Amino acid sequence: MENRVERENAYTRIIMIDQSSQVLGKVTEAYTKKYFIEEKLMGLWNLITNVQNTFATIVQQAAVSKSCNQ
């Protein structure tokens, strides 16, 4: 009887370790995807903002140069 309890205890530990490893892997993968996606989106947002600011500057300078030529 004691031997059976020890085997079942060992089996339970194996299952718990396996399940923990699977959960840890899934959580790590989800976090990694979230982190990199957010990083890529922030990089894209910064690029869009820079392009927008550049165009705004060009439009402002064009309006000033056009009015000076008249």
Secondary structure, 3 states (H helix, E strand, C coil): CHHHHHHHHHHHHHHHHHHHHHHHHHHHHHHHHHHHHHHHHHHHHHHHHHHHHHHHHHHHHHHHHHHHHC
